[in-house]
């Protein structure tokens, strides 16, 4: 009788113990899942969780690596540098055994930013042909789901996906074209960690520590505080004016249809600033921090539209973000290549300038200029292949040492010769005016009144003049929201807009 009473209690205790053991079994983050690509040529961290003190052994190539989980249940090992390979099995043993199949070793890049990086291949102007040809089992993507957090997260859901006509339509178009070109050039597996969210500013992708450490970025927190305080009134105001706002929106939709332009977004209730994905550090915490310290070669970035009205601040913010990522990854100054925002009616030249200056002052960076692939009334231009291809040129030249031109002409110096300004450029071999006379230049004298100028290519220089300016002091090129410009080098790459009178 006594035994029969104890049996159910003992069984229940054993079931609890078994459940606890299963829950605490050795685990890996989703980054280490079937079809993963690991970075060749450098030490590769592998990490996860287990019971505190549990011994964990990780095997892939070479000697197994063994460690013990800490008091917090976390463990990490470092695999030695490996050569490119495919179809490997990553084995992790503790009280249980995990096997990650079809692991490749090659090149791993992060592709991040806002909507033009999130823009999928199915929306590209050449989508049909590109998708049909996207059949490469050694080109793989890990897509990070859009999410924001007020504290750094340790893991993201997701899985590695092999490139095929069935999977490719949802890949980042820029990320796909970049990776496709690397595959052609390097002939090794390529993996892309895709982490992008439309309509988001750079401060959302930067850690709180990095933002708070820079006094010049104090206004970002001030703006967030003001948005939080003003949110209740903004919601009330929306409801009071909802009918009028909706009517105006409907009228603008009809105008857009008539003009063949994309329709404006419907007015919606203002989002709570404390939950908005745009909030400072929110995306960094949820979509960048969990990727660290996954071994990577570098990052490509397409963002800036959401910061366009704060071009001068972006000179500080963007380099701070790049430095922040590099510090957190712990791989040194890894390559960071980015796209200059395309011509658009609402995108300022000051933001393009901030991006150009970043490429000239932050080590191991480069800029892909796309003045020839913008759409004045569409902030999401559909020509993404040239964007990815130009980023890949930078990677091939600067990350892999290919002897190729990767940049269009960039302004270097100005000297005055009589009534003319003579400009020199870097990356200037074979300067040419594409499709006609050189255009897009303005010039000013001491009064700083800029007027349209005549520009001529003289070897590796450009001479700029105007009848109304006898003593030139400054020149600008493409200095407008929608630049109409045509200065290229012999590699067919366009010059970045610039001004010689950069504001300090």
LUMLOTI-483427 format. One record per residue (C-alpha): residue number from 0; residue in one letter; z, y, x. Coordinates in pm, whole numbers, m for minus. Each point is the difference from the previous one (the first is absolute). Layout:
<recs>
 num residu      w      v      u
 NUM      A      Z      Y      X
...
</recs>
This chain:
<recs>
 num residu      w      v      u
   0      X      0      0      0
   1      X     91    239    282
   2      X   m320    m87    189
   3      X   m215     62   m304
   4      X    152    347    m38
   5      X    m58     90    367
   6      X   m358   m124     12
   7      X   m157    288   m198
   8      X    196    255    206
   9      X   m111   m160    326
  10      X   m361    m18   m119
  11      X      8    367    m96
  12      X    146     99    337
  13      X   m266   m200    182
  14      X   m276    161   m208
  15      X    132    348     84
  16      X     10    m92    368
  17      X   m354   m138    m14
  18      X   m126    312   m180
  19      X    165    223    259
  20      X   m155   m202    280
  21      X   m349     26   m151
  22      X     44    373    m51
  23      X    105     49    362
  24      X   m277   m217    147
  25      X   m213    142    279
  26      X   m242    255   m143
  27      X   m291    208    125
  28      X   m125    331   m134
  29      X   m331     m7   m186
  30      X   m175    144    306
  31      X     32   m345    157
  32      X   m190   m197   m261
  33      X   m310   m219     m4
  34      X   m309    165    159
  35      X    209    255    191
  36      X   m154    175    299
  37      X    225     56    302
  38      X    m72    251    276
  39      X   m145   m142    320
  40      X     93    115    347
  41      X    356    124    m65
  42      X    336   m153    m93
  43      X     13    m82   m372
  44      X    331     39   m186
  45      X     69   m259   m271
  46      X    304     48   m220
  47      X    174   m111   m315
  48      X    332   m105   m149
  49      X    221   m310      6
  50      X    366    m99    m26
  51      X    217    206    237
  52      X     11   m184    332
  53      X   m279   m240    m96
  54      X   m228   m105    286
  55      X   m367     83    m60
  56      X   m297   m121    206
  57      X   m344    157    m24
  58      X   m312   m175    136
  59      X   m362    112     17
  60      X   m154     m1    346
  61      X    191    m84    316
  62      X    373    m69     24
  63      X    199     12   m327
  64      X    229    300    m32
  65      X    355    m61   m120
  66      X    267    240   m122
  67      X    296     16   m238
  68      X     33    205   m316
  69      X    250    283     30
  70      X    303     64   m219
  71      X   m232    180   m244
  72      X   m230   m305    m20
  73      X   m285    172    185
  74      X   m184   m155    293
  75      X   m296     97    219
  76      X   m191   m156    287
  77      X   m284    127    214
  78      X   m305   m218     59
  79      X   m170     55    337
  80      X   m337    173     17
  81      X   m281   m225   m126
  82      X   m377    m13     26
  83      X   m224     22   m306
  84      X      3   m317   m208
  85      X    m28   m127   m354
  86      X    119   m285   m222
  87      X    347    m16    155
  88      X    321   m106   m172
  89      X    318    205     33
  90      X    305   m225    m34
  91      X    352    130    m64
  92      X    286   m252      4
  93      X    361     39   m103
  94      X    178   m214   m253
  95      X   m338      4   m170
  96      X   m352     24    141
  97      X   m264    258    m86
  98      X   m366    m38     93
  99      X   m242    293    m12
 100      X   m355   m129      3
 101      X   m333    136    121
 102      X    157    265    221
 103      X   m243    201    215
 104      X     64    199    317
 105      X   m216    307     48
 106      X     21    371    m76
 107      X    236    150   m260
 108      X    m31    355   m133
 109      X    182    199   m264
 110      X   m219    197   m241
 111      X    191    261   m195
 112      X    m21    332   m182
 113      X    m71    122   m349
 114      X   m277    m65   m251
 115      X   m300     15    232
 116      X    153   m280    206
 117      X    107   m188   m313
 118      X   m356     42   m138
 119      X   m125   m356    m45
 120      X   m323   m155    120
 121      X   m123    m51   m357
 122      X    m21    380    m36
 123      X   m208     53    314
 124      X   m356    126    m41
 125      X   m128   m320    166
 126      X    254   m227   m168
 127      X   m241   m266   m125
 128      X   m156    m75    336
 129      X    327     34    193
 130      X    189   m235   m230
 131      X   m278   m260      2
 132      X     11     m4    381
 133      X    382     m6     21
 134      X     45   m363     93
 135      X    212    m14    315
 136      X    304   m232     13
 137      X    121    168    320
 138      X     28    345   m162
 139      X    320     17   m204
 140      X    199    254   m201
 141      X    365     28    m97
 142      X     35    253   m283
 143      X    338    174    m43
 144      X     79     74   m364
 145      X     59    366    m84
 146      X    373     67     m5
 147      X    250    265    105
 148      X    366    m23     97
 149      X    279    236    102
 150      X    114   m244    269
 151      X   m203   m211    245
 152      X    m92   m341   m139
 153      X    m13   m313    214
 154      X   m281   m183   m175
 155      X   m312     48   m210
 156      X   m163   m251   m235
 157      X   m355   m104     73
 158      X   m226   m254    164
 159      X   m281    m17    252
 160      X   m345    m20   m157
 161      X   m315   m130    168
 162      X   m315    209    m40
 163      X   m249   m137   m251
 164      X   m223    148   m269
 165      X    276    m88   m245
 166      X    281    179    187
 167      X   m179    288    173
 168      X    m54    226   m306
 169      X    371     93     m1
 170      X     26     66    374
 171      X     28    354    132
 172      X   m364     99     57
 173      X     79    202    314
 174      X    229   m275    127
 175      X   m266   m265    m66
 176      X   m282    183    176
 177      X    228     76    295
 178      X    107   m363     31
 179      X   m354   m131    m50
 180      X   m124    209    294
 181      X    287   m120    221
 182      X    m85   m359    m86
 183      X   m359     58    108
 184      X    100    168    325
 185      X    297   m215    103
 186      X    m82   m342   m146
 187      X    368    m76    m66
 188      X    199    m23   m326
 189      X     97    334   m152
 190      X    288     59   m241
 191      X     63    318   m198
 192      X    338    105   m142
 193      X   m105    222   m291
 194      X    263    246   m119
 195      X   m135    300   m196
 196      X     84    193   m317
 197      X   m216    265   m164
 198      X    112    360    m34
 199      X    277    m23    258
 200      X     96    250    273
 201      X     77    m83    362
 202      X    372     68    m43
 203      X     20   m299   m238
 204      X   m120   m217    289
 205      X    251    139    253
 206      X    360   m114     46
 207      X    288    220   m112
 208      X    134      8    355
 209      X   m328    137    138
 210      X    m31    264   m271
 211      X    364    111     28
 212      X    m21     24    380
 213      X   m265    272    m13
 214      X    116    346   m119
 215      X   m362     95    m72
 216      X     m8   m263   m275
 217      X    313    121   m180
 218      X   m211    144   m282
 219      X   m103   m352   m102
 220      X    356    m81   m102
 221      X     40    342   m160
 222      X   m307    m61   m213
 223      X    131   m343   m104
 224      X    339    147    m95
 225      X   m172    270   m205
 226      X   m216   m259   m176
 227      X    306   m206    m93
 228      X    183    303   m138
 229      X   m303    121   m191
 230      X   m105   m332   m147
 231      X    190     17   m332
 232      X   m150    342    m76
 233      X   m346   m124    101
 234      X     24   m290   m245
 235      X    116    232   m277
 236      X   m281    243     73
 237      X   m257   m281     m9
 238      X    108   m113   m345
 239      X     m9    358   m130
 240      X   m356     45    122
 241      X   m135   m354    m31
 242      X   m247     79   m279
 243      X   m148    296    187
 244      X    m18   m192    328
 245      X   m172   m294   m170
 246      X   m256    225   m169
 247      X    m80    172    329
 248      X    m33   m338    170
 249      X   m241   m126   m268
 250      X   m215    312     45
 251      X     m8    m53    376
 252      X    m97   m365    m47
 253      X   m305    110   m197
 254      X    m90    256    268
 255      X     30   m266    268
 256      X   m226   m237   m195
 257      X   m261    271    m38
 258      X     13     76    372
 259      X     m3   m367    100
 260      X    340     42    168
 261      X    303   m232    m11
 262      X    225     81   m300
 263      X    335    170     65
 264      X    319   m197    m42
 265      X    174     15   m335
 266      X    323    206      3
 267      X    309   m220      9
 268      X    374     54     m8
 269      X    118    114    347
 270      X    131   m295    199
 271      X    362    m10    109
 272      X     m7    128    363
 273      X    264   m253     99
 274      X   m236   m283   m102
 275      X   m332    155     99
 276      X   m185   m190    275
 277      X    m76    339    156
 278      X    366     62     87
 279      X     86     46    368
 280      X     31   m330    189
 281      X    m39   m211   m315
 282      X   m318   m178    105
 283      X    110    m32    361
 284      X    312   m184   m113
 285      X   m182   m239   m233
 286      X   m344    m43    156
 287      X     27     69    375
 288      X    353    m90    111
 289      X    m31   m362   m130
 290      X   m309    m51    219
 291      X    197     70    316
 292      X      9   m153    257
 293      X   m308   m211    m90
 294      X   m213     12    313
 295      X   m304    227    m38
 296      X   m270    152    217
 297      X     m1    333   m182
 298      X    m50    190   m325
 299      X   m274    179   m189
 300      X     85    277   m244
 301      X   m185    188   m276
 302      X    219    262   m164
 303      X     48    374    m17
 304      X   m135    100   m339
 305      X    351     14   m147
 306      X    107    234    282
 307      X   m311    218     m9
 308      X    179    316   m110
 309      X    250    m37    285
 310      X   m238    m21    294
 311      X    223    182    247
 312      X    299   m219    m81
 313      X   m220   m309     44
 314      X    m40     94    367
 315      X    367    m93     38
 316      X     36   m260   m273
 317      X   m289   m226     95
 318      X     90    m34    371
 319      X    362    m58   m105
 320      X   m112   m286   m225
 321      X   m209   m161    274
 322      X    290     27    248
 323      X    234   m142   m263
 324      X   m213   m309    m58
 325      X    m42    m62    370
 326      X    372     27     65
 327      X     85   m237   m286
 328      X   m255   m264    104
 329      X    124      4    357
 330      X   m344    m67    150
 331      X    m38    333    176
 332      X   m279    245    m83
 333      X   m224   m245   m181
 334      X   m348    127   m101
 335      X      0    212   m314
 336      X   m342    105   m132
 337      X    m54    209   m311
 338      X   m260    151   m229
 339      X    m50    374    m37
 340      X     m4     82   m372
 341      X   m347     30   m148
 342      X   m155    321   m136
 343      X    135     71   m349
 344      X     49    310   m207
 345      X    380    m27     20
 346      X     41   m114    362
 347      X     75    276    247
 348      X   m133     47    354
 349      X    359     52    119
 350      X     76   m363    m77
 351      X   m307   m119    192
 352      X    112    219    287
 353      X    347   m157     m3
 354      X   m159   m342     23
 355      X   m228    109    284
 356      X    291    154    192
 357      X    199   m322    m43
 358      X   m284   m198    156
 359      X      3    240    296
 360      X    376     12     59
 361      X    140   m341    m96
 362      X    m80   m273    255
 363      X   m210   m303    m92
 364      X   m137    152   m320
 365      X   m353     77   m116
 366      X   m164    158   m303
 367      X   m296   m119   m207
 368      X   m189    304   m132
 369      X   m186    m49   m331
 370      X   m139    344    m82
 371      X   m326   m177    m90
 372      X    150   m234   m258
 373      X    202    219   m235
 374      X    m63     83   m365
 375      X     99    357    m99
 376      X    130    m96   m346
 377      X    111   m359     70
 378      X    308    m43    215
 379      X    m88   m370     39
 380      X   m343     m8    166
 381      X   m163   m342    m36
 382      X   m152    m31    347
 383      X    278   m194    175
 384      X   m203   m201    250
 385      X    m56    296    236
 386      X    372     77    m15
 387      X    108   m350    100
 388      X   m275    m21    259
 389      X    100    327    170
 390      X    362   m112     12
 391      X   m116   m326    159
 392      X   m184    196    271
 393      X    329    164     96
 394      X    172   m337      7
 395      X   m271   m161    209
 396      X      1    286    251
 397      X    370     80     24
 398      X    177   m324    m92
 399      X   m247   m249    147
 400      X   m173    193    278
 401      X   m361    m13   m118
 402      X   m214    259    176
 403      X   m129    166   m317
 404      X     13    347   m151
 405      X    259     14   m276
 406      X     29    370    m84
 407      X   m222    281   m115
 408      X     m4    330    192
 409      X    339    173     15
 410      X     39    366     92
 411      X    129     54    353
 412      X    m43    364    109
 413      X   m152    340    m79
 414      X   m133    262    237
 415      X   m174    324    m84
 416      X   m337     77    157
 417      X   m107    348   m107
 418      X    m11     m2   m380
 419      X      2   m377    m24
 420      X    273   m262    m14
 421      X    m73   m308    207
 422      X    183   m314   m112
 423      X     57   m316    198
 424      X     92   m337   m148
 425      X    139   m335     95
 426      X   m199   m308   m107
 427      X   m306    224     22
 428      X   m269   m224    149
 429      X   m324     54   m189
 430      X    107    287   m227
 431      X   m236     31   m293
 432      X    m36    188   m329
 433      X    m66   m267   m260
 434      X   m275     76   m251
 435      X    m94    352     98
 436      X    159    309    152
 437      X    365     m3     99
 438      X    222    123   m281
 439      X    362     46    m98
 440      X    102    258    264
 441      X    163    339    m57
 442      X    100    258    259
 443      X    238    297     16
 444      X     76    294    223
 445      X    338    164     54
 446      X     23     90   m370
 447      X     14   m377    m80
 448      X   m262     46   m268
 449      X   m198   m325     12
 450      X   m369     16    m84
 451      X   m274   m265     m7
 452      X   m133    m65    347
 453      X   m309   m130    171
 454      X     75   m302    216
 455      X   m221   m167    258
 456      X     49   m308    214
 457      X    m46     68    372
 458      X     42   m329    181
 459      X    366    m99    m37
 460      X    100    337   m147
 461      X    m47    189   m325
 462      X    m72    372      6
 463      X    119    194   m306
 464      X    m86    359    m92
 465      X    m51    249   m283
 466      X   m163    341     m2
 467      X    310    153   m161
 468      X    231   m127    276
 469      X    m55    154    342
 470      X    328   m109    159
 471      X     84   m346   m133
 472      X    356   m128     29
 473      X      6   m303   m228
 474      X   m227   m264   m151
 475      X     52   m238   m288
 476      X   m196   m308   m100
 477      X     13   m165   m341
 478      X    300    213    m87
 479      X     m4    m54   m376
 480      X    108   m258   m255
 481      X   m352   m144    m23
 482      X   m160     53    342
 483      X   m379     m8     22
 484      X    m43    m94    366
 485      X   m237   m199    220
 486      X    110     m4    366
 487      X    m11   m355    141
 488      X     m6   m167    338
 489      X   m247   m256    126
 490      X    209   m285   m142
 491      X    m62    131   m351
 492      X    360    112    m50
 493      X     78    337   m166
 494      X    203    282    150
 495      X    336     80   m155
 496      X     42    335   m173
 497      X    206    236    216
 498      X     96    359     69
 499      X     47    153    343
 500      X    268    234   m137
 501      X    254   m273    m76
 502      X    315    141   m159
 503      X    316    m69    197
</recs>
